[in-house]
Structures are given as structure tokens and as C-alpha cells.
Amino acid sequence: MTDFGFLGSSALLIVSIALSLLVLAYRWPRAAAVRRAVDRLQRAITRRPDWGWLRLEYLLVPLAALSAVNVVWQVSTLHCGDDSLALLVSGQAALRGGNPFLVEYCSHPMLDPIPYGLAAVSLNALAALSGTVAGVWIVWQLLALAVVPLVWLVGGPDRRYFAVLATVSILYLPNIATNIGVDNAIVPVSILLFLYALSLDGRRSRLLQGLAAFLSTARFPALFPLLGAAGASDRARLARLVGVLAVFFAAAALSFALWGWDAINIVYLGEFQRGSGFTLNLFAVLIRQGWLLPSLASAAVQGAILLALVLFVGLRRYSVRAAVAIPLLGVMSLSQYLDFHFVLWLVPVILLGTAVNEGLLLYGSLAAIDVEVAIAYLGETLGIWWPYELIGVVLSAVLLYLLVVIVRQEEARIRRAGAPPGPPRYAPAPGPER
């Protein structure tokens, strides 16, 4: 499967799905035998009674090695269709004061739009200091590697479990081991960084929240889940919302001052109107059949729905994790440009528990089958496109299912929190009055 580059094969996808199933089964009540077997194996190998020995570096070092091999492979097999060349040229344009949003590379007949905001421009400029495309790959692979440590930081008492699940997940492993896509790593990085900042107090928290808001400017839709997190229930939410919006609009204003209308039209309006015939949701049918093409009108409707989701999670006082997940799933459902690398965006949703993770595994697995079989073989090779369209409908149904699961979980939590305190569960029966 050429879409995935080095190690981008059916074998890698199958291994990732199998490992995800194993990690999920470890917590399934009906698969207690799996947990016992895994624990016995762990004790036999480590001579430790539990998983307390597992440290972050035991996950990160193998990922870093795999990522390093991937960078070498990607750079050595570079061709003119590689987006990393466009990012290099964009970064070089920013360094010399040119326009980083419209670039020419590989003798393309037209200027290519680069619809990524100030954070992406800054990182691409940093990468361009190396003078080679290897710098672009190193910068973006480092961001992708940052996902697992951030899951570890925000995972709480379950940090080991969530970090392992994120590491092997089909949402993450095939992307870190192959072409991670353009700027897709920055969305989970900025969201997870914001979640971590919310667990802290004082100046450090505000600094990390500001950094997360700045990173979200790389891809415009990342603003919505970040607003969801900022508006989650506590007294400081208004200040956080104002802070996120201030950083975001300041980045837009600075970009406009430096590069003019392209910084707004391409990065913001263009991102909402960007469409693809290979998107992994309901737009697989809508775009391919010509029923609904990207336009300013559809962008306005999509933006209104996403803002409604942000408002909903804020008014209902949902937990921070759910307040991130619901707008994020909205972005995935409404995006008209959603290739397999975008599934990386869903990594923060892993923190919401087993029922949600079952849906995430189903979505990621179907997305991989869609790309590997329905698009690459049935569609592009045989010219049979209806399986791709059908899977697109199913993928949207899975996203809707995840939204329903999360809302039901949160509503049940709210009901429990508002229930009047009752007698102790095992309280003795009252005796006769004296």
C-alpha cells in the first residue's frame, strides 16, 4: 500500500489491530481469561507482581527507533508527489519573507496552496533551516512521538494502560511507522497539551495553555475541540476561552499583517472548503456523487454545528475529556478532506474508556480496509467504487455511535453527581428508639 510508505503494508495494519484487540480485551469483563493469561506472562518474564515496573521510555525508545528508520526511508525514496517537499519550500519562503501559503516546487504547472496556519509555518521554517527535506521529517516525527508522553501525562492512575493502548492503536502506530501526513500530529499534541495544562495551577498552566492554543493554529478545525476543553466545567472557563480565542485570532492577525489575504483565505476559508474524493466519512458518497460539494454555504453550516457542539458540552458541564471528544468527533464527521492519516486526531478520545475505545478500533480498522481495499484496489484498479461509498456511510455511523456513547456516559455521570446522598449501602437496620 503505497499510501503508507515504509512498513505501510497489510501486515502492519493487522499487527496493530491485533495488539489493540489484546489491550482492549485485558479490560473486558467477559475476557477475564485474557487478563489472567497476560498477567501470568508478565510475572513469568519480569518476576514482578504487577505492571508498576512499566516506564514511559520502554514505549518511547522502540517508537523513536521505528520513527528514525521511517525518516531515513522517506527521505531516501523522496519523489515529487511528497508533501514534505511542499512544506520545505513553504518554510524556506517564510524565512526569506515570501508567501508560505502559495508555493512552487518540482516544476508543478501551478502554485500549490499550503492551507496550514502560523504554527505550521513556524515549524516548517525551523525545519527549513536544515536546508533539506530531512529537517521537515525530523520536526514532524518529533511531534508525532510527543503524543505518547502526553497520553502518559494526562492518563492519571491509568496512564500505563492508556499509553500502551495509544502506542499500539491503529489510530497511531501505522501513522508513526509511515507517512504521518501533513501536520496531522499537531492536533492531538495541542489537545493533549491543553488537557495536561488544565491539571496544573499557576503560571505554568497558563503558559502551556497558550502554547497549545498556538499549536492549534496549524490546522483551523483544531480550534473547536480546544474550545471544548477550555469551556469545560469550572470557574476559570471564561478566562480560558478568552485566552484560546485571543491566541488564535492574534495568530490570524499576525499572519494577515505578514502575508496578506492568502493567510486567511487559504488557511481558514480554504480549509473548510477543501474536499477530497477519498474521504473517510459520509462525504465519500456526497462528493463522489456530486450531491454536496465544498462551498462557503456548507462551510457556514459545518462551522455552526461545531460551535453548537462546543456550546452544548459547556452548558451541560461535561468533563474536560468529553468536552474535547465531542467537538473532535464533530470535526471528523464534517470534514470533507479526511484521509487515513487524520485518524491520528482521535488519539485524545482514547482517554474515555473501554466502550469508546471499542468504537475507535472499529473506526480505525474500517478506515484501513477502506484505504487498502475499497480505494486502492477495488476503486483505482478495478473501477468499482460502491464499496468505498458504502464504507464511508458506515464510518460516519461509527462516529455517530461514538458521540452517543460519550453523551450517555456523561449524562449518567451528571445524574450520579446530582443524586441526593442515600444511606450507606451496608448500613445496619435501625434499632428501636430509646
C-alpha positions as CSV (number, residue, x, y, z in Angstrom):
1,M,0.0,0.0,0.0
2,T,2.0,3.0,-1.3
3,D,-0.1,5.4,0.7
4,F,1.7,4.4,3.9
5,G,5.4,4.2,2.7
6,F,7.9,2.2,4.8
7,L,6.2,-0.7,6.7
8,G,2.9,0.6,5.2
9,S,1.5,-2.8,4.5
10,S,-1.4,-5.0,5.4
11,A,0.9,-6.8,7.8
12,L,1.5,-3.6,9.9
13,L,-2.3,-2.8,10.0
14,I,-3.1,-6.4,11.0
15,V,-0.5,-6.3,13.8
16,S,-1.8,-3.0,15.1
17,I,-5.4,-4.3,15.1
18,A,-4.4,-7.5,16.8
19,L,-2.4,-5.7,19.5
20,S,-5.3,-3.2,20.1
21,L,-7.7,-6.1,20.5
22,L,-5.4,-7.7,23.0
23,V,-5.1,-4.5,25.1
24,L,-8.8,-3.9,25.0
25,A,-9.6,-7.5,25.9
26,Y,-7.4,-7.1,29.0
27,R,-10.2,-4.9,30.5
28,W,-13.2,-6.7,29.1
29,P,-15.2,-8.3,31.9
30,R,-16.1,-11.2,29.6
31,A,-12.5,-11.8,28.8
32,A,-11.1,-12.4,32.3
33,A,-9.1,-15.3,31.0
34,V,-7.1,-12.9,28.7
35,R,-6.2,-10.7,31.6
36,R,-5.1,-13.7,33.7
37,A,-3.0,-15.1,30.9
38,V,-1.3,-11.7,30.2
39,D,-0.7,-11.1,33.9
40,R,0.9,-14.6,34.3
41,L,3.1,-14.0,31.3
42,Q,4.1,-10.6,32.7
43,R,5.0,-12.2,36.1
44,A,7.0,-15.0,34.4
45,I,9.1,-12.6,32.3
46,T,9.6,-9.7,34.8
47,R,9.4,-11.5,38.2
48,R,7.2,-8.6,39.3
49,P,3.8,-8.8,40.9
50,D,2.2,-6.1,38.7
51,W,2.8,-3.6,36.0
52,G,4.4,-1.0,38.2
53,W,7.7,-1.6,36.5
54,L,6.5,-0.2,33.1
55,R,8.1,3.1,32.4
56,L,7.4,5.6,29.6
57,E,10.8,5.1,28.0
58,Y,10.0,1.4,27.4
59,L,7.4,2.5,25.0
60,L,9.1,5.6,23.6
61,V,12.5,4.1,22.7
62,P,11.1,1.5,20.3
63,L,8.8,4.1,18.8
64,A,11.8,6.5,18.3
65,A,13.8,3.8,16.7
66,L,11.0,2.9,14.3
67,S,10.4,6.6,13.6
68,A,14.1,7.1,12.8
69,V,14.1,4.3,10.3
70,N,11.0,5.7,8.8
71,V,12.6,9.1,8.3
72,V,15.6,7.5,6.6
73,W,13.3,5.6,4.3
74,Q,11.0,8.5,3.5
75,V,14.0,10.8,2.6
76,S,15.8,8.2,0.6
77,T,12.6,7.4,-1.5
78,L,11.5,11.0,-2.0
79,H,9.6,11.9,-5.1
80,C,7.8,15.0,-6.4
81,G,4.4,13.9,-5.1
82,D,5.7,14.0,-1.5
83,D,4.0,16.8,0.6
84,S,7.2,17.2,2.7
85,L,8.8,18.9,-0.3
86,A,6.0,21.5,-0.3
87,L,6.5,22.0,3.5
88,L,10.2,22.6,2.9
89,V,9.6,25.2,0.2
90,S,6.9,26.8,2.4
91,G,9.3,27.1,5.3
92,Q,12.1,28.5,3.0
93,A,9.6,31.1,1.7
94,A,8.8,32.1,5.3
95,L,12.5,32.5,6.1
96,R,13.2,34.8,3.2
97,G,10.0,36.9,3.7
98,G,8.0,35.3,0.9
99,N,4.5,33.8,0.9
100,P,4.4,30.4,2.6
101,F,0.8,29.7,1.6
102,L,1.4,29.6,-2.2
103,V,4.5,27.8,-3.3
104,E,6.0,26.2,-6.4
105,Y,8.0,23.0,-6.2
106,C,9.0,20.2,-8.5
107,S,8.2,22.3,-11.6
108,H,4.4,22.0,-11.0
109,P,2.5,23.9,-13.6
110,M,0.6,25.9,-10.9
111,L,1.3,27.4,-7.5
112,D,0.3,24.9,-4.8
113,P,-1.8,26.2,-1.8
114,I,-0.5,25.3,1.7
115,P,-3.5,25.5,4.0
116,Y,-1.7,25.4,7.3
117,G,-1.5,28.3,9.8
118,L,1.1,30.1,11.7
119,A,2.2,27.3,14.0
120,A,2.8,25.1,10.9
121,V,4.6,27.9,9.1
122,S,6.9,28.4,12.2
123,L,7.7,24.7,12.4
124,N,8.3,24.4,8.7
125,A,10.6,27.5,8.9
126,L,12.5,25.8,11.7
127,A,12.8,22.6,9.6
128,A,13.9,24.6,6.6
129,L,17.0,25.9,8.5
130,S,18.5,22.5,7.8
131,G,18.2,23.1,4.0
132,T,16.9,19.6,3.4
133,V,13.6,17.8,3.5
134,A,15.1,15.6,6.3
135,G,14.6,18.5,8.6
136,V,10.9,18.6,7.8
137,W,10.6,14.9,8.6
138,I,12.5,15.2,11.8
139,V,10.4,18.1,13.1
140,W,7.1,16.5,12.4
141,Q,8.1,13.0,13.5
142,L,9.2,14.5,16.9
143,L,5.7,16.0,17.2
144,A,4.2,12.6,16.5
145,L,6.4,11.0,19.1
146,A,5.2,13.5,21.6
147,V,1.7,12.0,21.6
148,V,2.6,9.0,23.8
149,P,4.4,11.0,26.6
150,L,1.4,13.4,26.6
151,V,-1.1,10.5,26.9
152,W,1.1,9.3,29.8
153,L,0.9,12.7,31.5
154,V,-2.8,13.1,31.2
155,G,-3.8,9.5,31.8
156,G,-4.0,9.7,35.6
157,P,-3.9,6.4,37.5
158,D,-4.5,4.6,34.2
159,R,-1.6,6.2,32.5
160,R,0.2,2.9,31.7
161,Y,-2.8,1.3,30.2
162,F,-3.8,4.4,28.1
163,A,-0.2,4.9,26.9
164,V,0.2,1.3,25.8
165,L,-3.2,1.4,24.1
166,A,-2.2,4.6,22.3
167,T,1.1,3.2,21.3
168,V,-0.3,0.1,19.6
169,S,-3.5,1.7,18.3
170,I,-4.4,1.6,14.6
171,L,-5.0,5.3,15.1
172,Y,-1.3,5.8,15.9
173,L,1.1,3.0,15.1
174,P,0.6,2.8,11.3
175,N,1.0,6.6,11.2
176,I,4.1,6.9,13.3
177,A,5.7,4.0,11.3
178,T,4.9,5.5,7.9
179,N,4.0,8.8,6.3
180,I,2.2,10.6,9.1
181,G,0.6,13.0,6.8
182,V,0.9,16.8,6.7
183,D,0.6,18.5,10.0
184,N,-1.8,15.9,11.4
185,A,0.3,15.2,14.5
186,I,-0.1,18.7,15.8
187,V,-3.9,18.3,16.6
188,P,-3.5,15.6,19.2
189,V,-0.4,17.2,20.5
190,S,-2.1,20.6,21.1
191,I,-5.2,19.0,22.6
192,L,-3.3,16.7,24.9
193,L,-1.0,19.5,26.0
194,F,-4.1,21.6,26.9
195,L,-5.5,18.7,28.9
196,Y,-2.2,18.4,30.8
197,A,-2.1,22.2,31.4
198,L,-5.6,22.0,32.9
199,S,-4.3,19.6,35.6
200,L,-1.8,22.2,36.7
201,D,-2.1,25.5,38.6
202,G,-0.5,28.9,38.2
203,R,1.8,30.4,35.6
204,R,3.0,27.1,34.1
205,S,-0.6,26.1,33.4
206,R,-1.3,29.4,31.5
207,L,1.9,29.1,29.5
208,L,1.1,25.5,28.4
209,Q,-2.5,26.5,27.5
210,G,-1.2,29.4,25.4
211,L,1.3,27.1,23.7
212,A,-1.4,24.6,23.0
213,A,-3.6,27.3,21.5
214,F,-0.8,28.5,19.3
215,L,-0.2,24.9,18.1
216,S,-3.8,24.6,17.2
217,T,-3.4,27.4,14.6
218,A,-1.7,24.9,12.4
219,R,-5.0,23.3,11.4
220,F,-8.1,25.5,11.7
221,P,-10.6,22.8,12.8
222,A,-8.4,22.1,15.9
223,L,-9.8,25.2,17.4
224,F,-13.2,23.5,18.2
225,P,-12.0,20.7,20.5
226,L,-9.7,23.1,22.2
227,L,-12.6,25.5,22.8
228,G,-14.5,22.5,24.2
229,A,-11.7,21.8,26.7
230,A,-11.4,25.5,27.6
231,G,-15.1,25.7,28.3
232,A,-15.3,22.5,30.5
233,S,-16.8,22.9,33.9
234,D,-15.0,25.1,36.5
235,R,-14.8,28.7,37.5
236,A,-11.9,29.6,35.2
237,R,-13.5,28.6,31.9
238,L,-14.3,32.1,30.7
239,A,-10.7,33.1,31.1
240,R,-9.5,30.0,29.3
241,L,-12.0,30.6,26.4
242,V,-10.9,34.2,26.1
243,G,-7.2,33.1,26.2
244,V,-7.6,30.4,23.4
245,L,-9.5,32.8,21.2
246,A,-7.1,35.6,21.8
247,V,-4.1,33.5,20.8
248,F,-5.9,32.1,17.8
249,F,-7.1,35.5,16.4
250,A,-3.7,37.1,17.3
251,A,-2.0,34.4,15.1
252,A,-4.5,35.1,12.3
253,A,-4.0,38.9,12.6
254,L,-0.2,38.5,12.6
255,S,-0.4,36.2,9.6
256,F,-2.5,38.7,7.7
257,A,-0.1,41.5,8.5
258,L,2.8,39.5,7.2
259,W,1.3,37.7,4.2
260,G,-2.0,39.4,3.4
261,W,-5.3,37.8,2.3
262,D,-3.8,34.4,1.4
263,A,-3.1,33.8,5.1
264,I,-6.9,34.0,5.8
265,N,-8.4,32.7,2.5
266,I,-6.2,29.6,2.2
267,V,-5.7,28.7,5.8
268,Y,-9.2,29.3,7.2
269,L,-11.8,29.6,4.4
270,G,-9.9,27.2,2.2
271,E,-9.6,24.6,4.9
272,F,-13.4,24.4,5.4
273,Q,-13.9,24.3,1.6
274,R,-11.3,21.7,1.0
275,G,-12.7,18.5,-0.4
276,S,-11.4,15.0,-1.5
277,G,-12.9,12.1,-3.4
278,F,-11.2,9.8,-0.9
279,T,-12.6,11.0,2.4
280,L,-13.4,8.5,5.2
281,N,-16.9,9.6,6.2
282,L,-20.3,10.3,4.6
283,F,-18.7,12.7,2.2
284,A,-17.4,9.7,0.4
285,V,-20.8,9.4,-1.2
286,L,-21.8,13.1,-1.2
287,I,-18.7,14.3,-3.0
288,R,-18.3,11.4,-5.4
289,Q,-21.9,11.5,-6.5
290,G,-21.8,15.3,-6.8
291,W,-24.6,15.8,-4.3
292,L,-22.8,18.2,-2.0
293,L,-19.6,19.8,-3.0
294,P,-17.5,22.1,-0.7
295,S,-18.7,25.7,-0.7
296,L,-18.9,28.7,1.6
297,A,-22.5,27.8,2.4
298,S,-21.6,24.3,3.5
299,A,-18.7,25.7,5.5
300,A,-21.0,28.0,7.3
301,V,-23.3,25.1,8.2
302,Q,-20.4,23.0,9.4
303,G,-19.0,25.8,11.5
304,A,-22.4,26.5,13.1
305,I,-22.8,22.8,14.0
306,L,-19.3,22.6,15.5
307,L,-19.9,25.8,17.6
308,A,-23.2,24.3,18.7
309,L,-21.3,21.2,19.9
310,V,-18.8,23.4,21.8
311,L,-21.8,25.3,23.4
312,F,-23.5,22.0,24.3
313,V,-20.6,20.5,26.2
314,G,-20.1,23.8,28.0
315,L,-23.7,24.2,29.1
316,R,-24.0,20.6,30.2
317,R,-20.8,20.9,32.2
318,Y,-19.3,17.8,30.7
319,S,-15.9,16.6,31.8
320,V,-12.8,18.0,30.1
321,R,-12.1,14.8,28.2
322,A,-15.7,14.5,26.9
323,A,-15.7,18.2,26.1
324,V,-12.7,17.6,23.9
325,A,-14.0,14.4,22.3
326,I,-17.4,15.6,21.2
327,P,-16.3,18.6,19.1
328,L,-13.4,16.5,17.8
329,L,-15.8,13.8,16.6
330,G,-17.8,16.6,15.0
331,V,-14.8,17.7,13.1
332,M,-14.2,14.2,11.9
333,S,-17.8,13.7,10.8
334,L,-18.0,17.1,9.0
335,S,-14.6,17.1,7.3
336,Q,-14.7,16.9,3.5
337,Y,-11.0,16.1,3.4
338,L,-10.3,13.1,5.7
339,D,-7.7,10.6,4.7
340,F,-6.3,7.8,6.8
341,H,-3.7,10.0,8.5
342,F,-6.4,12.1,10.0
343,V,-7.4,9.2,12.3
344,L,-4.4,10.3,14.4
345,W,-6.6,13.2,15.5
346,L,-8.7,10.8,17.5
347,V,-5.9,9.7,19.9
348,P,-7.2,12.0,22.8
349,V,-10.5,10.2,22.7
350,I,-8.8,7.1,23.9
351,L,-8.9,8.5,27.4
352,L,-12.7,8.0,27.6
353,G,-12.7,4.3,28.4
354,T,-13.3,0.8,27.0
355,A,-16.7,1.3,25.3
356,V,-15.4,4.3,23.4
357,N,-12.2,2.5,22.5
358,E,-14.1,-0.4,21.0
359,G,-15.7,2.1,18.6
360,L,-12.4,3.8,17.9
361,L,-10.9,0.4,17.0
362,L,-13.8,-0.3,14.7
363,Y,-13.5,3.1,13.0
364,G,-9.7,2.8,12.5
365,S,-10.0,-0.8,11.2
366,L,-12.7,0.1,8.7
367,A,-10.8,3.2,7.6
368,A,-7.7,1.0,6.9
369,I,-9.8,-1.5,5.0
370,D,-11.3,1.3,3.1
371,V,-7.9,2.7,2.0
372,E,-6.3,-0.6,1.4
373,V,-9.1,-2.5,-0.4
374,A,-12.0,-0.3,-1.3
375,I,-10.0,2.7,-2.7
376,A,-6.5,1.3,-3.7
377,Y,-7.7,-2.0,-5.2
378,L,-11.5,-2.0,-6.0
379,G,-11.7,1.7,-6.9
380,E,-8.5,2.8,-8.5
381,T,-7.6,-0.6,-10.0
382,L,-10.9,-2.2,-10.9
383,G,-13.1,0.9,-11.1
384,I,-15.6,-0.4,-8.6
385,W,-16.4,2.5,-6.2
386,W,-19.6,1.5,-4.4
387,P,-17.8,-0.4,-1.6
388,Y,-15.8,2.8,-0.8
389,E,-19.1,4.8,-0.7
390,L,-20.8,2.2,1.5
391,I,-17.9,2.0,3.9
392,G,-18.0,5.9,4.1
393,V,-21.6,5.7,5.3
394,V,-20.7,3.1,7.9
395,L,-17.7,5.1,9.1
396,S,-20.0,8.1,9.7
397,A,-22.4,5.8,11.5
398,V,-19.5,4.7,13.8
399,L,-18.6,8.3,14.6
400,L,-22.3,9.0,15.4
401,Y,-22.3,5.9,17.6
402,L,-19.2,7.2,19.5
403,L,-20.9,10.6,20.0
404,V,-24.0,8.8,21.5
405,V,-21.8,6.6,23.8
406,I,-19.9,9.6,25.2
407,V,-23.1,11.7,25.7
408,R,-24.7,8.8,27.5
409,Q,-21.7,8.3,29.7
410,E,-21.6,12.0,30.6
411,E,-25.3,12.3,31.3
412,A,-25.1,9.2,33.6
413,R,-22.2,10.8,35.4
414,I,-24.1,14.1,35.8
415,R,-27.1,12.2,37.2
416,R,-24.9,10.4,39.7
417,A,-23.3,13.6,40.8
418,G,-26.7,15.3,41.3
419,A,-28.4,12.4,43.2
420,P,-29.2,13.1,46.8
421,P,-27.0,11.2,49.3
422,G,-28.6,8.0,50.5
423,P,-27.9,5.7,53.4
424,P,-24.7,3.7,53.4
425,R,-25.1,0.6,51.2
426,Y,-24.4,-1.8,54.1
427,A,-25.8,0.3,56.9
428,P,-27.3,-1.8,59.8
429,A,-31.0,-1.8,60.2
430,P,-32.1,0.9,62.6
431,G,-33.0,-0.3,66.1
432,P,-35.8,0.7,68.3
433,E,-35.9,4.3,69.6
434,R,-34.8,4.8,73.2
